Amino acid sequence: MKKAVPYPSEILKGEKSQRCFSGANAIQVAMPIGGIGAGCICLNGSGGFQDFSIRGKPLTSAAPDGHRYIDAAFAALHIKGDNPITRIIESTLPKEKIYSFGLKAQGFRQGGHEGLPRFENAEFKGEYPFGHVRFSDPKIPLNVSLKAFNPFIPRDDKNSSIPCAILEYTFENRSVRKIDFEFSFHLSHPLGGHPSARNSVIPNAGVFLSSQDNINSENFCSASLIALSHKPRIKGMWFRGGWFDSISVLWRELSTGSFKTNGGSNGVDTTGHNGGSILIEGSLRPKASVTYPIVITWYFPNRNETFGLPPEDKSKCACAPPAEGELPPPQWRPFYASQWGDAREVALYVKRYYRSLRDRTQAFHDALFSSTLPSYVLDAVSSNLAIIKSPTVLRQANGNMWAFEGCMCDKGCCPGSCTHVWNYAQAVPHLFPQLERTLREQELVRSMDDRGHITFRAALPDGPTTHQFHAASDGQLGGIMKLYRDWQISADRDWLERLYPPAKKSMNYCIEAWDPNRLGVLVEPHHNTYDIEFWGPDGMCSSFYLAALAALSQMGRELGFTEEAEFYDDLSRRGAKYLDDHLFNGEYYFQEVLYDKLRDKSFLDMISKVDAKSSEVMQLLKREGPKYQYGIGCISDGVIGAWMAKIYGIDTPQNAEHVRRNLQAIFEYNFRDDLFEHANPQRPGYALGHEPGLLLCTWPNGGRPTLPFVYSDEVWTGIEYQVASHLIEEGFVDEGLTLVRAVRQRYDGHVRNPWNEYECGSYYARAMASYSLLGSLAGMRYSKVTKTLWFAPKLQRRSFRVFFSGADGYGVISLDGDQLKIELTEGHLSLERVVVTRKGKTFEVRCKKVAKAGKPLSIPIRS
């Protein structure tokens, strides 16, 4: 079997800046602009807006069309003078979007403005959380650009959860004469032409679009469109006619310079396509420029979609019963509904704090992108932060986070903050640690029963859930490790004292359920992230077990439970020895498929009844054992528990040299730089043809089961990043970077959206494993508990810089010669010990210092 080799160094060094997308390479571009748990609107590669996922659920352009308008927001430019010209500020629609394989057979009937004259070209550059678009057209004498974002400020979860999109349009006169023009922006009503829709004017600012539905209805909503500077002319309501009348009349006004204002109602017209507009008159002398900031806000305060509630709780509400004819209160409300009263309040809040919100978001961006890492690494890290702002993540009024695994085109996919999928996601615990900690409480308090069984899909809204399915071994054990990680980040001892007892109960359940003979490995059938059960001991899930035992031991010792800690330590050491003695083949850990020596006799009983008349499936099971195993295969998640232990600072007893060899085998056997000859009867769309990718599993020594575990032939970005991070941690830097480069090569804007790494749905949470690349390439970890910073750059740079974020502050840490420098953008960082490794030598500095925002701290590093 041909073994993979890393990409050449000239490819791995990356480009000097982030990618730009235009023409065919911008077809798939759609960057989410929205708040945490607040929904989003996507800025696309044409500079337009699509996928208005603002109603508590996804709504993507993958959905087929119909006899209706969809949400629309668009800008327009009218050049005055003897030869007036008007353009929608978007580039020409790609033909691939117009036809969309027949799904848009209504003639691309979307927001209503798609057929209006547009700019010839657009170039998109994304450095999340900002999307930049430059428009060009030989007939337009102005340079036009757009910068779009939603506030993204580490640790500031309120301002990072605002339901808004901020759009900054900049116009520069490139001609030799003065140019007079009109800039306008237009937003459809979120209720369309529904009779309950209402429009009004926000004086000197813009339009308020609201609803007269029942206050508890999911249609009770609002949206706003305002200008943050420059007093606009306001059209509170579009012409309300049938068919295509509204946009026809609006275009006539825009293209003839005859824009008409109104207050949002004439008392008569209440049906037909509805929306509101603002217009700003401008005049620019040669080389002069102006920027117009525009804000769109939305507000849908009532949510009735629930998941995982016990049957008796589905209609439970602590509120008073509704009056006759009234609707009951909603099942839950989003976080932003606890902060603002409607979309107008949100808009005025953004207007009041716009400069601060913008500057702080820009500061975050600048800190992240100042990291001296390859461009595709920063691309992978930053682009997947969009998942936090996508409809994958919900947030309840009490502030607690809840999430899907990903999103289908019209609903969330795989609900309940799935513990084994979110094991991989490393962005939220560092950027918004207070939100991540709500997931630990969700697992260890609300999703656990008296036995210690954790339902790996939590209930929405908060509360107990059903316990009628398998516990997930990797999810439940990973939760114990994440408790350790989140304690190290927060140093909240009271929180640890409160959650240690349920964590211990969780571990004891795992031992009794999957390791009743105390071997230190998982033996009984254990459910996992591949949606199946592994029968018999395996390297992957047992690596979780060893690390979780070690984590619980370390937490137990901290709290004075020495005897318990010794028991967990002893069990983990026994497990490490078992792995080496029984499950390591010299290259990697494998699975010993068992079913006849287990406590669980269900499979044995089933096949005992198989005879010559039994089905083909049953005959296969009798010959090969339980289906969906990996046996002697090399699985890419083979040492994932050791990865989590490494990046969390858990001292796992697993054989370090064998872990390193396993990682080498994963890269050599499972990475393909070309998948053209690879047979994948599962879900090939993640990577196929002449694309590169890391397969979930291979069988380099033969022995592939007839029916291996489901998904085994697929490529998942979250696992690619997990393996890449772990390879880098263990010194296989080129191999790790090769995997990252391969992923971002596939997400090229033409075939896939660079801001939507999908798996079982769009914006898939597992992809946030990419955030771990920052710490791995920097050899960086910080424990607030011990106030220790570890720093060991893996890339040879004269001056190495990397973004850092923790519970108390964020900024940049750099190593230049003998100086370690900490430059915080916000907050502070307390230090008592610094451990730096460079050129193979480790230096330890004892110090009691506090780095503060605006006051760089330099620490000499010498032998």
C-alpha positions in Angstrom: 0.0 0.0 0.0 1.4 3.4 -1.0 2.0 5.6 2.0 1.1 9.3 1.9 3.8 12.0 2.1 3.4 15.6 3.1 3.0 18.4 0.6 6.2 20.2 -0.5 7.4 23.1 1.7 6.7 25.7 -0.9 3.0 24.7 -0.8 2.9 24.5 3.0 4.2 28.0 3.6 1.0 29.4 2.2 0.2 32.7 0.6 0.9 36.2 1.9 -2.7 37.1 2.5 -6.1 35.5 2.6 -7.9 34.3 -0.6 -10.1 36.4 -2.8 -13.0 35.0 -4.7 -14.5 36.2 -7.9 -16.4 34.8 -10.9 -16.8 31.0 -10.8 -14.8 30.8 -7.6 -17.4 32.9 -5.8 -20.4 30.9 -6.7 -20.7 29.0 -3.3 -19.5 31.9 -1.1 -22.0 32.8 1.6 -20.6 34.1 4.9 -23.0 34.1 7.9 -23.4 37.6 9.5 -25.3 37.3 12.8 -25.3 36.9 16.5 -24.6 33.9 18.8 -27.9 32.0 19.0 -29.6 34.9 17.1 -29.6 33.6 13.6 -27.9 35.2 10.6 -28.0 36.5 7.1 -25.4 35.4 4.6 -23.3 37.8 2.5 -22.6 36.1 -0.8 -19.9 36.2 -3.4 -21.8 38.7 -5.5 -22.1 41.1 -2.6 -25.7 40.3 -2.1 -27.7 38.8 0.8 -29.2 35.3 1.0 -30.2 32.6 3.5 -32.2 34.7 6.0 -31.9 32.2 8.9 -33.5 34.7 11.4 -36.5 32.8 12.6 -34.8 30.3 14.9 -34.2 27.8 12.2 -32.1 27.6 9.0 -33.4 28.9 5.7 -30.9 28.3 2.9 -30.9 28.9 -0.8 -30.7 25.1 -1.3 -34.5 25.0 -0.8 -36.6 24.8 -4.0 -38.5 27.8 -5.2 -42.3 28.4 -5.5 -44.9 31.0 -6.2 -43.7 33.4 -3.5 -41.2 36.0 -2.7 -38.4 35.2 -0.2 -36.6 37.5 2.2 -34.7 40.2 0.4 -32.2 43.0 1.3 -30.4 44.9 -1.4 -28.6 48.2 -2.0 -28.8 50.4 -5.1 -26.7 53.2 -6.6 -28.1 55.9 -8.9 -25.7 58.2 -10.6 -27.2 61.6 -11.4 -26.4 63.9 -14.3 -26.9 64.1 -18.1 -26.3 60.3 -18.4 -27.9 58.8 -15.3 -27.3 55.2 -14.6 -28.6 52.9 -11.8 -27.2 49.7 -10.5 -28.1 47.2 -7.8 -24.9 47.0 -5.7 -24.3 43.3 -6.5 -22.4 41.7 -9.3 -23.9 39.8 -12.2 -25.6 36.6 -11.1 -23.7 33.4 -11.9 -25.6 31.2 -14.3 -25.1 28.2 -12.0 -27.2 30.0 -9.4 -29.9 31.0 -11.8 -30.5 27.5 -13.0 -29.5 25.6 -9.9 -30.2 22.2 -11.4 -33.8 22.9 -12.0 -34.6 23.8 -8.4 -35.3 27.4 -9.4 -37.7 26.5 -12.2 -39.9 29.5 -11.4 -37.4 31.7 -13.3 -35.3 32.4 -10.2 -38.2 34.1 -8.4 -36.5 35.1 -5.2 -36.5 38.5 -3.5 -37.7 40.3 -6.6 -34.6 42.3 -7.4 -32.5 39.6 -9.0 -33.3 40.7 -12.6 -32.4 44.4 -12.1 -29.2 45.9 -13.6 -26.1 45.1 -11.6 -22.4 45.8 -11.4 -20.4 43.8 -13.9 -18.0 42.3 -11.3 -17.3 41.7 -7.7 -14.4 40.4 -5.7 -15.0 38.9 -2.3 -12.4 38.6 0.5 -13.3 37.1 3.8 -11.4 37.5 7.0 -14.0 36.4 9.5 -15.9 38.2 11.1 -15.5 40.6 8.2 -16.6 40.1 4.7 -15.2 42.5 2.1 -16.6 43.0 -1.4 -15.2 45.3 -4.1 -17.5 46.1 -7.0 -16.5 47.2 -10.4 -18.3 48.4 -13.5 -16.7 50.4 -16.4 -19.9 52.6 -16.6 -19.8 53.6 -12.9 -17.4 56.5 -12.1 -17.2 55.4 -8.4 -15.2 52.7 -6.7 -17.7 50.9 -4.5 -17.0 48.5 -1.7 -18.8 46.8 1.1 -17.6 45.7 4.6 -20.1 43.5 6.5 -19.9 42.1 10.0 -21.7 41.3 13.2 -20.0 42.2 16.5 -17.6 39.5 17.5 -15.8 40.2 20.7 -14.2 37.4 22.8 -15.8 37.0 26.2 -18.5 39.6 25.5 -21.3 37.2 24.9 -24.0 39.9 24.9 -22.6 42.1 22.2 -21.6 39.1 20.2 -25.2 37.9 20.3 -26.9 40.9 18.8 -29.4 39.9 16.0 -28.0 42.3 13.4 -25.9 42.7 10.3 -23.8 45.9 10.0 -23.0 46.9 6.4 -20.6 49.6 5.6 -20.8 50.9 2.0 -17.9 53.0 0.8 -17.9 55.2 -2.3 -14.8 56.8 -3.8 -14.9 59.1 -6.8 -12.3 57.9 -9.3 -13.3 60.4 -12.0 -12.1 63.9 -12.6 -15.5 65.6 -12.0 -17.9 65.9 -9.2 -20.3 63.0 -9.0 -23.8 63.4 -7.5 -25.5 60.2 -6.6 -28.2 58.5 -4.5 -27.4 55.4 -2.4 -30.4 53.4 -1.2 -31.0 50.3 0.8 -34.1 48.1 0.8 -35.4 45.4 3.1 -38.5 43.2 2.7 -40.9 42.7 5.6 -40.2 39.5 7.5 -44.0 38.7 7.2 -44.0 39.4 3.5 -47.5 40.6 2.4 -49.3 39.1 5.4 -52.2 41.3 6.6 -50.8 41.5 10.1 -47.6 43.1 8.9 -47.1 46.8 9.9 -44.6 49.4 8.8 -43.5 52.6 10.5 -40.7 55.1 10.4 -37.9 55.5 12.9 -37.4 59.3 12.7 -34.1 60.4 11.0 -32.9 56.8 11.0 -35.0 54.3 9.0 -37.8 51.8 8.9 -39.4 49.6 11.6 -41.2 46.5 10.2 -43.5 44.8 12.8 -46.4 42.5 13.4 -49.8 42.7 14.9 -50.0 38.9 15.4 -50.8 37.5 18.8 -47.9 38.4 21.2 -47.2 34.7 21.8 -47.3 33.7 18.1 -44.1 32.7 16.3 -45.2 35.3 13.7 -45.0 38.0 16.3 -41.8 39.6 15.1 -40.1 42.7 13.9 -37.2 43.9 11.8 -35.5 47.3 11.3 -33.4 49.0 8.6 -31.5 52.1 9.7 -28.7 54.4 8.6 -26.1 55.0 11.4 -25.0 58.3 10.0 -26.3 60.7 7.4 -29.9 61.5 7.7 -31.8 59.3 5.1 -35.0 59.9 3.2 -37.4 57.1 4.3 -40.0 55.0 2.5 -41.8 53.3 5.3 -43.8 51.1 2.9 -43.3 49.8 -0.6 -46.1 50.1 -3.2 -48.5 47.4 -2.2 -49.8 45.7 -5.4 -50.0 42.3 -6.9 -47.6 40.2 -8.9 -44.3 42.1 -9.4 -45.7 45.6 -8.7 -43.7 46.5 -5.6 -40.3 46.1 -7.1 -41.4 47.4 -10.4 -42.5 50.7 -8.9 -39.5 50.9 -6.6 -37.1 50.5 -9.5 -38.9 53.1 -11.5 -38.4 55.6 -8.7 -34.7 54.6 -8.1 -33.8 54.7 -11.8 -35.4 58.0 -12.5 -34.3 59.8 -9.3 -37.9 60.2 -8.1 -37.8 58.3 -4.8 -41.0 58.9 -2.8 -41.1 58.9 1.0 -44.0 57.8 3.2 -44.7 57.1 6.8 -45.3 53.4 6.4 -49.1 53.3 5.9 -51.8 54.9 3.8 -54.6 53.3 5.8 -55.8 51.4 2.7 -53.2 49.1 1.1 -52.5 46.2 3.4 -51.6 43.3 1.1 -49.0 42.6 -1.5 -45.2 42.4 -1.4 -44.1 44.6 1.5 -40.9 46.2 2.7 -39.2 49.5 3.5 -36.4 51.6 2.1 -33.9 54.4 3.0 -32.1 56.7 0.6 -29.1 59.0 1.1 -28.1 61.7 -1.3 -24.4 62.1 -1.8 -21.9 64.2 -3.7 -18.2 63.5 -4.1 -15.4 65.6 -5.6 -12.6 63.8 -7.4 -10.7 61.3 -5.1 -13.1 62.0 -2.2 -14.8 59.1 -0.5 -17.6 58.5 2.0 -18.9 55.6 4.0 -22.5 54.9 4.8 -23.0 52.4 7.7 -26.3 50.5 7.4 -27.8 48.2 10.0 -30.4 45.4 9.6 -31.9 44.0 12.8 -34.4 41.2 13.4 -36.4 40.0 16.3 -38.4 36.7 16.7 -39.0 36.3 20.4 -41.2 33.2 20.4 -40.0 29.7 19.9 -42.0 26.5 20.2 -39.6 23.9 18.7 -38.6 21.5 21.4 -36.4 18.4 21.6 -35.9 15.6 24.0 -38.4 16.6 26.7 -40.1 13.8 28.6 -43.7 13.4 27.3 -45.3 14.9 30.5 -43.2 18.0 30.1 -44.0 18.9 26.6 -46.8 21.3 27.5 -45.5 22.3 30.9 -45.3 26.0 31.5 -45.0 28.0 34.7 -46.9 30.9 33.3 -50.6 31.7 34.0 -53.0 29.9 31.6 -53.9 32.0 28.5 -57.2 33.8 28.3 -59.8 32.5 26.0 -58.7 33.0 22.4 -55.1 33.7 23.3 -52.2 31.5 22.5 -50.2 29.9 25.3 -46.7 31.4 26.0 -43.9 30.0 23.8 -41.9 27.0 25.0 -38.8 29.2 25.2 -37.4 32.6 24.1 -34.0 33.4 22.6 -31.4 35.2 24.6 -31.7 38.5 22.7 -35.4 38.7 23.8 -34.2 39.0 27.4 -32.0 42.0 26.4 -34.1 44.1 24.0 -37.8 44.6 23.4 -38.0 44.6 19.6 -35.9 45.1 16.5 -36.1 48.9 16.9 -34.5 48.7 20.3 -31.8 46.5 18.9 -31.2 49.0 16.0 -31.0 52.0 18.3 -28.6 50.0 20.6 -26.3 49.3 17.7 -26.5 53.0 16.6 -25.6 54.2 20.1 -22.6 51.8 20.5 -21.7 51.4 16.9 -18.2 52.8 17.1 -17.3 50.7 20.1 -18.8 47.5 18.6 -16.9 48.1 15.4 -13.6 49.0 16.9 -13.7 46.0 19.3 -14.6 43.6 16.5 -11.8 45.1 14.4 -9.4 44.7 17.3 -10.3 41.0 17.5 -9.8 40.6 13.8 -6.5 42.3 13.8 -5.2 40.3 16.7 -6.2 37.0 15.1 -4.8 37.8 11.7 -1.6 39.2 13.0 -0.6 35.5 13.9 2.4 34.5 11.9 0.8 31.3 10.7 0.3 30.0 7.1 -2.6 31.7 5.4 -4.7 28.6 5.0 -4.4 27.9 8.8 -5.8 31.3 9.6 -8.4 30.6 6.9 -9.4 27.3 8.6 -9.5 28.8 12.1 -11.3 32.0 11.2 -13.8 30.7 8.7 -15.1 28.0 11.1 -15.8 30.7 13.7 -18.8 31.4 11.5 -20.4 28.3 12.9 -20.8 30.0 16.3 -23.0 32.7 14.5 -24.9 30.2 12.3 -28.3 28.6 13.0 -26.4 25.6 14.3 -26.2 27.4 17.7 -29.2 28.5 19.7 -29.2 30.4 22.9 -32.0 30.5 25.5 -33.2 33.6 27.4 -31.3 32.5 30.5 -28.1 32.7 28.5 -27.5 28.9 28.2 -26.2 27.7 24.9 -27.8 24.8 23.0 -26.9 23.5 19.6 -27.5 21.2 16.7 -24.7 19.2 15.1 -25.4 21.1 11.8 -28.2 22.4 9.6 -30.4 21.1 6.9 -31.8 23.7 4.4 -34.9 24.4 6.5 -34.3 22.9 10.0 -31.6 21.9 12.4 -29.9 18.5 12.0 -29.2 16.2 14.9 -30.3 18.2 18.0 -29.2 18.4 21.6 -25.6 19.8 21.7 -24.5 16.3 20.9 -21.7 15.5 23.3 -19.6 13.4 21.0 -19.7 15.8 18.1 -19.1 18.8 20.3 -16.0 17.0 21.7 -14.1 18.2 18.7 -15.2 21.9 18.8 -12.5 24.0 20.5 -13.4 27.6 19.7 -16.2 28.4 22.2 -14.3 27.3 25.4 -11.6 29.8 24.6 -13.5 32.6 23.0 -16.7 32.5 25.1 -15.8 30.2 28.1 -18.8 31.2 30.1 -21.1 29.8 27.3 -19.1 26.6 27.0 -19.5 26.0 30.8 -23.3 26.0 30.3 -22.8 22.9 28.2 -21.0 21.1 31.0 -24.0 21.9 33.3 -26.3 20.7 30.6 -24.5 17.3 30.4 -23.7 16.7 34.0 -26.9 18.1 35.7 -29.8 18.3 33.4 -29.0 15.4 31.0 -28.0 12.8 33.7 -30.2 10.4 35.5 -29.7 8.8 38.9 -27.6 6.0 37.4 -25.2 8.4 35.9 -26.5 7.8 32.4 -26.1 10.9 30.2 -28.4 11.4 27.3 -26.0 12.7 24.7 -28.7 14.9 23.1 -29.9 17.4 25.7 -33.4 18.7 26.0 -34.7 22.1 24.6 -35.7 24.1 26.6 -33.5 23.4 29.6 -34.7 20.6 31.8 -34.6 16.8 32.3 -34.6 14.6 29.2 -35.5 11.1 28.3 -33.1 8.2 28.9 -34.3 5.7 26.4 -31.2 5.3 24.3 -27.6 4.3 24.6 -25.2 6.6 26.4 -22.4 7.7 24.1 -19.1 6.5 25.4 -17.0 9.0 23.7 -19.4 11.9 24.5 -19.8 11.0 28.1 -16.1 10.4 28.8 -15.2 13.5 26.7 -17.4 15.5 29.0 -15.3 14.7 31.9 -12.2 15.8 30.1 -14.0 19.0 29.0 -14.9 19.7 32.7 -11.1 19.5 33.4 -10.4 21.9 30.5 -13.0 24.4 31.5 -11.8 24.4 35.1 -8.3 25.1 33.9 -9.5 27.9 31.8 -11.8 29.5 34.5 -10.1 28.4 37.7 -13.6 28.5 39.3 -13.1 26.1 42.2 -16.7 26.5 43.4 -17.9 25.4 40.0 -15.6 22.4 40.0 -16.7 21.4 43.5 -20.3 21.5 42.3 -19.8 19.5 39.2 -17.2 17.0 40.4 -19.8 14.7 42.1 -21.9 14.3 39.0 -18.7 13.8 36.9 -17.7 11.0 39.3 -21.2 9.5 38.9 -20.8 9.7 35.2 -17.5 7.9 35.3 -18.8 5.2 37.6 -21.7 4.6 35.1 -19.1 4.3 32.3 -17.1 1.7 34.3 -20.1 -0.4 35.2 -21.7 -0.2 31.7 -18.6 -0.8 29.6 -15.8 -2.1 31.8 -17.4 -4.2 34.5 -14.3 -6.3 34.9 -12.1 -3.2 35.5 -9.7 -3.9 32.7 -9.2 -0.2 32.0 -10.6 -0.5 28.4 -14.2 -0.4 27.1 -15.3 -3.9 26.4 -19.1 -4.1 26.5 -20.9 -2.6 23.4 -20.3 1.1 23.5 -22.1 3.8 21.4 -19.9 6.4 19.7 -19.9 9.3 17.2 -20.3 6.9 14.3 -23.9 6.3 15.4 -23.2 2.6 16.1 -21.8 0.4 18.9 -18.3 -1.0 19.0 -18.3 -4.5 20.4 -15.1 -5.4 22.3 -12.1 -3.3 23.3 -10.9 -0.7 20.8 -8.1 1.9 20.8 -10.3 4.9 19.9 -12.9 4.8 22.6 -10.5 3.4 25.2 -8.2 6.4 24.6 -11.1 8.5 25.8 -11.5 6.3 28.8 -7.8 6.5 29.9 -7.7 10.3 29.6 -11.1 10.8 31.3 -9.9 8.6 34.2 -6.7 10.7 34.4 -8.7 13.9 34.3 -11.1 12.8 37.1 -8.1 11.7 39.2 -6.4 15.1 38.8 -9.7 17.0 39.7 -10.2 14.6 42.6 -6.8 15.2 44.0 -7.3 19.0 43.8 -10.5 18.6 45.9 -8.9 16.3 48.4 -10.4 12.9 47.3 -7.0 11.1 47.2 -8.4 7.6 47.6 -10.8 8.0 44.7 -8.0 9.5 42.6 -5.7 6.5 43.2 -8.5 4.2 42.1 -8.9 6.1 38.8 -5.2 6.3 38.3 -4.7 2.6 38.8 -7.5 1.7 36.4 -6.1 4.0 33.7 -2.7 2.5 34.1 -4.2 -1.0 33.7 -6.0 0.2 30.6 -2.8 1.7 29.1 -1.0 -1.7 29.6 -3.9 -3.6 28.1 -3.9 -1.4 25.0 -0.1 -2.0 24.5 -0.3 -5.7 25.3 -3.4 -6.6 23.3 -4.4 -3.9 20.8 -1.2 -2.4 19.4 0.1 -4.1 16.2 3.4 -2.1 16.0 1.9 0.7 13.9 -1.5 1.5 15.4 -4.1 0.5 17.9 -7.0 -1.6 16.6 -10.2 -3.2 17.8 -10.7 -6.7 19.1 -14.2 -7.5 18.1 -15.9 -9.6 20.9 -19.4 -10.8 21.4 -19.1 -14.3 23.0 -17.3 -13.3 26.2 -19.4 -10.3 27.2 -22.1 -9.6 29.7 -24.3 -8.5 26.8 -25.5 -11.7 25.3 -27.9 -10.2 22.8 -25.8 -10.7 19.7 -24.8 -14.2 20.8 -28.4 -15.1 21.4 -29.4 -13.7 18.0 -26.9 -15.6 15.9 -27.6 -18.9 17.8 -30.9 -19.0 16.0 -29.4 -18.6 12.5 -29.7 -21.6 10.2 -29.6 -22.3 6.5 -33.1 -20.7 6.1 -32.1 -17.4 7.7 -31.7 -14.2 5.8 -28.5 -13.2 4.0 -27.9 -10.5 6.6 -28.1 -13.0 9.4 -25.9 -15.4 7.7 -23.3 -12.6 7.3 -23.5 -11.7 11.0 -22.9 -15.4 12.0 -19.8 -15.5 9.8 -18.3 -12.1 10.6 -19.8 -11.0 13.9 -21.5 -7.7 14.7 -21.7 -5.4 11.7 -20.3 -1.9 11.7 -17.0 -2.6 13.4 -13.5 -1.5 12.4 -11.5 -4.5 13.7 -7.9 -4.4 12.5 -8.4 -1.2 10.6 -6.5 2.0 11.1 -9.1 4.5 12.2 -8.3 8.2 12.0 -9.9 8.8 15.4 -7.7 6.1 16.8 -6.0 8.2 19.5 -8.4 11.1 19.8 -8.5 10.8 23.6 -4.8 11.3 23.7 -5.3 14.4 21.6 -7.8 15.9 24.0 -5.5 15.0 26.9 -2.6 16.7 25.2 -4.3 20.0 24.4 -6.1 20.1 27.8 -3.0 19.4 29.8 -4.2 16.0 31.2 -1.4 13.5 32.1 -2.7 10.4 30.5 -0.8 7.1 31.0 -1.2 6.0 27.4 2.1 5.1 25.8 3.4 8.3 24.2 5.6 6.6 21.6 2.8 4.3 20.5 0.5 7.4 20.2 3.1 9.0 17.9 3.5 5.9 15.8 -0.3 5.6 15.5 -0.5 9.2 14.3 2.1 8.5 11.6 0.1 5.5 10.5 -3.1 7.5 10.3 -1.4 10.0 8.0 0.5 7.5 5.9 -2.5 5.1 5.4 -5.5 7.3 5.5 -4.5 10.5 3.7 -5.1 10.6 0.0 -3.9 13.5 -2.2 -6.2 12.2 -4.9 -9.4 10.3 -4.2 -10.2 9.4 -7.8 -9.6 5.7 -7.3 -11.3 5.6 -3.9 -14.6 3.7 -3.7 -17.1 5.4 -1.4 -20.7 3.9 -1.4 -21.6 6.2 1.6 -21.7 10.0 1.3 -19.1 11.0 -1.2 -19.9 14.7 -1.4 -17.5 15.7 1.4 -14.5 14.8 -0.8 -14.3 12.9 -4.1 -12.7 12.7 -7.5 -9.4 14.4 -7.8 -9.8 16.0 -4.4 -7.5 15.3 -1.4 -8.8 14.1 2.0 -8.2 12.0 5.1 -10.4 8.9 5.1 -12.0 7.9 8.4 -10.6 4.4 8.2 -8.5 2.1 6.1 -7.4 -1.5 6.3 -3.7 -1.5 5.3 -3.3 -5.1 6.4 -6.5 -6.4 4.9 -9.3 -7.7 7.0 -11.9 -5.1 6.0 -15.3 -6.3 7.2 -18.0 -6.8 4.6 -20.0 -4.1 6.4 -17.5 -1.8 8.3 -18.7 0.9 10.5 -20.9 3.4 8.7 -19.2 6.5 7.4 -15.8 4.7 7.3 -15.2 5.6 3.6 -16.0 9.3 4.1 -13.9 12.4 4.8 -14.9 14.7 7.7 -13.2 18.0 8.2 -13.5 17.9 12.0 -11.5 14.7 12.1 -9.0 16.1 9.6 -8.4 19.0 11.9 -8.3 16.8 15.0 -5.6 14.6 13.5 -3.8 17.7 12.1 -3.6 19.3 15.5 -2.4 16.1 17.1 0.2 15.5 14.5 1.6 19.0 15.0 1.5 18.6 18.8 3.7 15.5 18.4 6.2 17.2 16.0 4.8 16.0 12.7 4.2 19.6 11.5 4.4 19.1 7.8 1.9 16.2 7.9 -0.5 18.2 10.0 -0.2 21.3 7.8 -0.8 19.0 4.7 -4.2 18.0 6.1 -5.2 21.6 6.8 -4.1 22.7 3.3 -6.1 19.8 1.8 -9.3 20.8 3.6 -9.2 24.4 2.5 -8.3 23.4 -1.0 -11.6 21.6 -1.2 -13.5 24.6 0.2 -12.5 26.7 -2.7 -15.7 28.9 -3.3 -16.5 27.1 -6.6 -17.4 23.7 -5.3 -18.0 24.4 -1.6 -18.6 27.5 0.6 -15.4 28.4 2.5 -17.5 29.5 5.4 -19.6 26.3 5.6 -17.7 23.1 6.3 -20.5 20.5 6.3 -20.8 17.0 7.4 -24.3 15.9 8.5 -25.6 19.3 7.7 -24.2 22.8 7.0 -22.1 24.7 9.5 -21.2 21.5 11.2 -19.9 21.9 14.8 -17.1 19.3 14.5 -15.3 21.6 12.1 -14.5 23.9 15.0 -11.6 21.5 15.8 -9.7 23.9 13.5 -9.4 26.3 16.4 -7.0 23.9 18.1 -4.4 24.6 15.4 -3.6 27.9 17.1 -2.5 26.3 20.3 -0.8 23.3 18.6 1.3 25.4 16.2 2.3 27.7 19.1 2.8 24.9 21.6 0.6 27.1 23.7 -1.6 26.4 26.7 -2.5 28.5 29.8 -3.8 27.2 33.1 -5.5 29.9 35.2 -5.5 27.4 38.1 -1.7 27.5 38.3 -1.2 30.7 36.4 1.2 28.9 34.0 1.8 29.7 30.4 3.4 27.1 28.1 4.8 28.3 24.8 6.7 26.2 22.3 6.3 27.4 18.6 6.4 24.5 16.1 7.2 26.8 13.1 10.6 28.3 12.5 10.0 32.1 12.6 12.4 34.8 13.7 9.5 36.4 15.4 6.5 34.1 16.1 3.1 35.6 16.9 -0.1 33.9 17.7 -3.6 34.8 18.9 -4.5 33.9 22.5 -7.9 34.0 24.3 -8.8 33.0 27.8 -11.2 33.7 30.6 -9.8 37.0 31.6 -8.6 38.5 28.3 -7.4 38.1 24.8 -4.6 39.4 22.5 -1.3 38.2 21.0 1.6 36.3 22.5 4.9 36.4 20.6 8.4 35.1 20.9 11.2 37.1 19.4 14.7 36.1 20.3 15.0 36.0 24.1 11.8 38.0 24.6 8.3 36.5 25.2 5.9 39.4 24.7 2.2 39.5 25.7 0.1 42.2 24.1 -3.5 42.0 25.3 -6.3 43.7 23.4 -8.8 43.4 26.2 -8.6 42.1 29.8 -5.6 40.8 31.7 -3.5 37.7 32.1 -2.0 36.7 35.5 1.3 34.8 35.4 3.4 33.0 38.0 5.3 30.6 35.8 6.3 30.6 32.1 7.6 27.6 30.3 9.1 28.2 26.9 10.6 25.6 24.5 12.6 26.7 21.5 15.2 24.9 19.4 14.7 21.8 21.5 15.5 23.5 24.8 13.1 24.3 27.6 13.3 27.4 29.8 11.2 28.0 32.9 10.7 31.5 34.3 9.1 32.1 37.7 7.4 35.4 37.9 4.5 37.2 39.4 3.3 39.5 36.7 0.0 40.6 35.2 -0.3 41.5 31.6 -2.9 44.2 30.9 -4.6 45.5 27.8 -2.7 48.4 26.4 0.4 47.6 28.4 2.6 45.0 26.7 4.5 42.7 29.0 7.9 41.4 28.1 9.5 38.5 29.8 13.2 37.6 29.2 13.7 33.9 28.4 17.2 32.7 29.1 18.9 29.6 30.2 
